[in-house]
Amino acid sequence: MQHDPSATPRRNISKAELFFGFLKIGLLGFGGVAPWARHIIVEERRWLSDREFAEILGIGQVLPGPNTINAAVIIGDRNQGIVGVLLCLLGQMAMPLVIVTLLAVVYDRVAAIPEVGAALIGAAAASAGLVLGTALKMIRNIRPTPLSYAIGAAGFAAIGLLRWPLVPVVLVLVPTAIAATWWERRK
Amino acid sequence: MTGVLAELARTFALLSLVSIGGVNALLPEIHRQVVDIHGWMSDAAFATAFAIANASPGPNVIFVSLIGWQVAGLSGLLVATFALLIPSSVLAYFAGRVLTRWSHHPAVGVLRDALIPVALGMMLASGVSMMRTVDRDVVTVLISLATTVFVYTTRRNPLWALGSGAIANVAALHFS
């Protein structure tokens, strides 16, 4: 595996940058936060390379809790310690909490308008494409080994195609991935 | 009132520590707790809250925040949100510290490399699950595929694609 040559990761991101970066991630994070987190962290602000972002997202994925919240905790702590953690969490949650309560208040009045429903479904369909396109882009930039491809494909097939429950899949896939990676490195 | 808040806190703090895969993986259990056991919301209100949370930006934790809001107003929102986020975040904090501290240990390198394909496979899977849930006709499938290509081939802000998707689907409503 190689680093994405286009990314030049930076270190020691300031408290204000962390807060406003995650505020933007939360505000834009329609239909899943991970693609937006990658767009802002990797492409827009270049805090991390694609590979570093995938590592942190992977850790966030297998721990309990939402993956992007866990990633925010780790990124906040690495740059600004516990204050950074709080700023990243607050940043990511602030706008969504305000918006969700506003939507709850107006929901009954706007839900019956057909255009509103069609617009939401259209944006949700685009969000699905955003998640797919982001995952494919990360795969392109990270250039996994054939073995990594096989592990990722197995996880994708189990969850995305066969729709098996997540927890048992993770419990089998993670040890398999660790054993395979260890074996690959030993060669 | 404080009884309800304490019950919200206890319920979601316990769920926090088993929420591998985030809130969506917990959906059946949240439904059982909120509708069946505690009777905080009706089935219909639960489904509506889920739809509203999905239409909002942000991590899907906000579905739980919204349940708190419906059950006990602003204090319910804050209690439910913190209860769900604090236990798992504390765990992530210490896990992140351990991994940073031992980052040069070969075992940590293996772990990090091993989790990359897991994260990528899960992300692809969630994209396909979203398509299956949302895309009900040719127009929505085309919107999803066009956005995939847009995001893969450009570095432009994905908001362009989301806005275009919304407009395209409203247009399809009028021309069909």
Boltz contact constraints between the chains, C-beta under 6 A:
constraints:
  - contact:
      token1: [A, 26]
      token2: [B, 58]
      max_distance: 6.0
  - contact:
      token1: [A, 27]
      token2: [B, 57]
      max_distance: 6.0
  - contact:
      token1: [A, 29]
      token2: [B, 57]
      max_distance: 6.0
  - contact:
      token1: [A, 29]
      token2: [B, 58]
      max_distance: 6.0
  - contact:
      token1: [A, 30]
      token2: [B, 57]
      max_distance: 6.0
  - contact:
      token1: [A, 33]
      token2: [B, 59]
      max_distance: 6.0
  - contact:
      token1: [A, 43]
      token2: [B, 155]
      max_distance: 6.0
  - contact:
      token1: [A, 54]
      token2: [B, 116]
      max_distance: 6.0
  - contact:
      token1: [A, 54]
      token2: [B, 119]
      max_distance: 6.0
  - contact:
      token1: [A, 55]
      token2: [B, 112]
      max_distance: 6.0
  - contact:
      token1: [A, 57]
      token2: [B, 119]
      max_distance: 6.0
  - contact:
      token1: [A, 58]
      token2: [B, 115]
      max_distance: 6.0
  - contact:
      token1: [A, 58]
      token2: [B, 116]
      max_distance: 6.0
  - contact:
      token1: [A, 58]
      token2: [B, 118]
      max_distance: 6.0
  - contact:
      token1: [A, 58]
      token2: [B, 119]
      max_distance: 6.0
  - contact:
      token1: [A, 59]
      token2: [B, 115]
      max_distance: 6.0
  - contact:
      token1: [A, 61]
      token2: [B, 119]
      max_distance: 6.0
  - contact:
      token1: [A, 61]
      token2: [B, 122]
      max_distance: 6.0
  - contact:
      token1: [A, 63]
      token2: [B, 92]
      max_distance: 6.0
  - contact:
      token1: [A, 63]
      token2: [B, 95]
      max_distance: 6.0
  - contact:
      token1: [A, 64]
      token2: [B, 17]
      max_distance: 6.0
  - contact:
      token1: [A, 64]
      token2: [B, 19]
      max_distance: 6.0
  - contact:
      token1: [A, 64]
      token2: [B, 20]
      max_distance: 6.0
  - contact:
      token1: [A, 64]
      token2: [B, 88]
      max_distance: 6.0
  - contact:
      token1: [A, 65]
      token2: [B, 19]
      max_distance: 6.0
  - contact:
      token1: [A, 65]
      token2: [B, 88]
      max_distance: 6.0
  - contact:
      token1: [A, 66]
      token2: [B, 22]
      max_distance: 6.0
  - contact:
      token1: [A, 66]
      token2: [B, 59]
      max_distance: 6.0
  - contact:
      token1: [A, 66]
      token2: [B, 61]
      max_distance: 6.0
  - contact:
      token1: [A, 68]
      token2: [B, 59]
      max_distance: 6.0
  - contact:
      token1: [A, 69]
      token2: [B, 59]
      max_distance: 6.0
  - contact:
      token1: [A, 70]
      token2: [B, 92]
      max_distance: 6.0
  - contact:
      token1: [A, 73]
      token2: [B, 89]
      max_distance: 6.0
  - contact:
      token1: [A, 73]
      token2: [B, 92]
      max_distance: 6.0
  - contact:
      token1: [A, 73]
      token2: [B, 93]
      max_distance: 6.0
  - contact:
      token1: [A, 74]
      token2: [B, 96]
      max_distance: 6.0
  - contact:
      token1: [A, 77]
      token2: [B, 96]
      max_distance: 6.0
  - contact:
      token1: [A, 96]
      token2: [B, 56]
      max_distance: 6.0
  - contact:
      token1: [A, 96]
      token2: [B, 57]
      max_distance: 6.0
  - contact:
      token1: [A, 96]
      token2: [B, 58]
      max_distance: 6.0
  - contact:
      token1: [A, 96]
      token2: [B, 62]
      max_distance: 6.0
  - contact:
      token1: [A, 97]
      token2: [B, 65]
      max_distance: 6.0
  - contact:
      token1: [A, 99]
      token2: [B, 56]
      max_distance: 6.0
  - contact:
      token1: [A, 100]
      token2: [B, 56]
      max_distance: 6.0
  - contact:
      token1: [A, 100]
      token2: [B, 62]
      max_distance: 6.0
  - contact:
      token1: [A, 100]
      token2: [B, 66]
      max_distance: 6.0
  - contact:
      token1: [A, 101]
      token2: [B, 69]
      max_distance: 6.0
  - contact:
      token1: [A, 103]
      token2: [B, 52]
      max_distance: 6.0
  - contact:
      token1: [A, 103]
      token2: [B, 56]
      max_distance: 6.0
  - contact:
      token1: [A, 104]
      token2: [B, 52]
      max_distance: 6.0
  - contact:
      token1: [A, 107]
      token2: [B, 52]
      max_distance: 6.0
  - contact:
      token1: [A, 115]
      token2: [B, 170]
      max_distance: 6.0
  - contact:
      token1: [A, 118]
      token2: [B, 169]
      max_distance: 6.0
  - contact:
      token1: [A, 118]
      token2: [B, 170]
      max_distance: 6.0
  - contact:
      token1: [A, 118]
      token2: [B, 173]
      max_distance: 6.0
  - contact:
      token1: [A, 119]
      token2: [B, 166]
      max_distance: 6.0
  - contact:
      token1: [A, 119]
      token2: [B, 170]
      max_distance: 6.0
  - contact:
      token1: [A, 120]
      token2: [B, 55]
      max_distance: 6.0
  - contact:
      token1: [A, 121]
      token2: [B, 169]
      max_distance: 6.0
  - contact:
      token1: [A, 122]
      token2: [B, 143]
      max_distance: 6.0
  - contact:
      token1: [A, 122]
      token2: [B, 165]
      max_distance: 6.0
  - contact:
      token1: [A, 122]
      token2: [B, 166]
      max_distance: 6.0
  - contact:
      token1: [A, 122]
      token2: [B, 168]
      max_distance: 6.0
  - contact:
      token1: [A, 122]
      token2: [B, 169]
      max_distance: 6.0
  - contact:
      token1: [A, 123]
      token2: [B, 162]
      max_distance: 6.0
  - contact:
      token1: [A, 123]
      token2: [B, 165]
      max_distance: 6.0
  - contact:
      token1: [A, 123]
      token2: [B, 166]
      max_distance: 6.0
  - contact:
      token1: [A, 124]
      token2: [B, 134]
      max_distance: 6.0
  - contact:
      token1: [A, 125]
      token2: [B, 134]
      max_distance: 6.0
  - contact:
      token1: [A, 125]
      token2: [B, 135]
      max_distance: 6.0
  - contact:
      token1: [A, 125]
      token2: [B, 140]
      max_distance: 6.0
  - contact:
      token1: [A, 125]
      token2: [B, 143]
      max_distance: 6.0
  - contact:
      token1: [A, 125]
      token2: [B, 144]
      max_distance: 6.0
  - contact:
      token1: [A, 125]
      token2: [B, 165]
      max_distance: 6.0
  - contact:
      token1: [A, 126]
      token2: [B, 143]
      max_distance: 6.0
  - contact:
      token1: [A, 126]
      token2: [B, 147]
      max_distance: 6.0
  - contact:
      token1: [A, 126]
      token2: [B, 161]
      max_distance: 6.0
  - contact:
      token1: [A, 126]
      token2: [B, 162]
      max_distance: 6.0
  - contact:
      token1: [A, 126]
      token2: [B, 165]
      max_distance: 6.0
  - contact:
      token1: [A, 128]
      token2: [B, 127]
      max_distance: 6.0
  - contact:
      token1: [A, 128]
      token2: [B, 130]
      max_distance: 6.0
  - contact:
      token1: [A, 128]
      token2: [B, 131]
      max_distance: 6.0
  - contact:
      token1: [A, 128]
      token2: [B, 134]
      max_distance: 6.0
  - contact:
      token1: [A, 128]
      token2: [B, 144]
      max_distance: 6.0
  - contact:
      token1: [A, 129]
      token2: [B, 144]
      max_distance: 6.0
  - contact:
      token1: [A, 129]
      token2: [B, 147]
      max_distance: 6.0
  - contact:
      token1: [A, 129]
      token2: [B, 148]
      max_distance: 6.0
  - contact:
      token1: [A, 130]
      token2: [B, 147]
      max_distance: 6.0
  - contact:
      token1: [A, 130]
      token2: [B, 151]
      max_distance: 6.0
  - contact:
      token1: [A, 130]
      token2: [B, 158]
      max_distance: 6.0
  - contact:
      token1: [A, 131]
      token2: [B, 126]
      max_distance: 6.0
  - contact:
      token1: [A, 131]
      token2: [B, 127]
      max_distance: 6.0
  - contact:
      token1: [A, 132]
      token2: [B, 127]
      max_distance: 6.0
  - contact:
      token1: [A, 132]
      token2: [B, 148]
      max_distance: 6.0
  - contact:
      token1: [A, 133]
      token2: [B, 148]
      max_distance: 6.0
  - contact:
      token1: [A, 133]
      token2: [B, 151]
      max_distance: 6.0
  - contact:
      token1: [A, 133]
      token2: [B, 152]
      max_distance: 6.0
  - contact:
      token1: [A, 134]
      token2: [B, 151]
      max_distance: 6.0
  - contact:
      token1: [A, 135]
      token2: [B, 120]
      max_distance: 6.0
  - contact:
      token1: [A, 135]
      token2: [B, 123]
      max_distance: 6.0
  - contact:
      token1: [A, 135]
      token2: [B, 124]
      max_distance: 6.0
  - contact:
      token1: [A, 136]
      token2: [B, 152]
      max_distance: 6.0
  - contact:
      token1: [A, 137]
      token2: [B, 152]
      max_distance: 6.0
  - contact:
      token1: [A, 138]
      token2: [B, 120]
      max_distance: 6.0
  - contact:
      token1: [A, 139]
      token2: [B, 120]
      max_distance: 6.0
  - contact:
      token1: [A, 144]
      token2: [B, 117]
      max_distance: 6.0
  - contact:
      token1: [A, 148]
      token2: [B, 117]
      max_distance: 6.0
  - contact:
      token1: [A, 151]
      token2: [B, 117]
      max_distance: 6.0
  - contact:
      token1: [A, 152]
      token2: [B, 117]
      max_distance: 6.0
  - contact:
      token1: [A, 152]
      token2: [B, 120]
      max_distance: 6.0
  - contact:
      token1: [A, 152]
      token2: [B, 121]
      max_distance: 6.0
  - contact:
      token1: [A, 155]
      token2: [B, 118]
      max_distance: 6.0
  - contact:
      token1: [A, 155]
      token2: [B, 121]
      max_distance: 6.0
  - contact:
      token1: [A, 156]
      token2: [B, 121]
      max_distance: 6.0
  - contact:
      token1: [A, 156]
      token2: [B, 124]
      max_distance: 6.0
  - contact:
      token1: [A, 156]
      token2: [B, 125]
      max_distance: 6.0
  - contact:
      token1: [A, 159]
      token2: [B, 125]
      max_distance: 6.0
  - contact:
      token1: [A, 160]
      token2: [B, 125]
      max_distance: 6.0
  - contact:
      token1: [A, 160]
      token2: [B, 128]
      max_distance: 6.0
  - contact:
      token1: [A, 166]
      token2: [B, 21]
      max_distance: 6.0
  - contact:
      token1: [A, 166]
      token2: [B, 25]
      max_distance: 6.0
  - contact:
      token1: [A, 167]
      token2: [B, 20]
      max_distance: 6.0
  - contact:
      token1: [A, 173]
      token2: [B, 118]
      max_distance: 6.0
  - contact:
      token1: [A, 177]
      token2: [B, 114]
      max_distance: 6.0
  - contact:
      token1: [A, 177]
      token2: [B, 118]
      max_distance: 6.0
  - contact:
      token1: [A, 178]
      token2: [B, 114]
      max_distance: 6.0
  - contact:
      token1: [A, 181]
      token2: [B, 110]
      max_distance: 6.0
  - contact:
      token1: [A, 181]
      token2: [B, 113]
      max_distance: 6.0
  - contact:
      token1: [A, 181]
      token2: [B, 114]
      max_distance: 6.0
  - contact:
      token1: [A, 182]
      token2: [B, 110]
      max_distance: 6.0
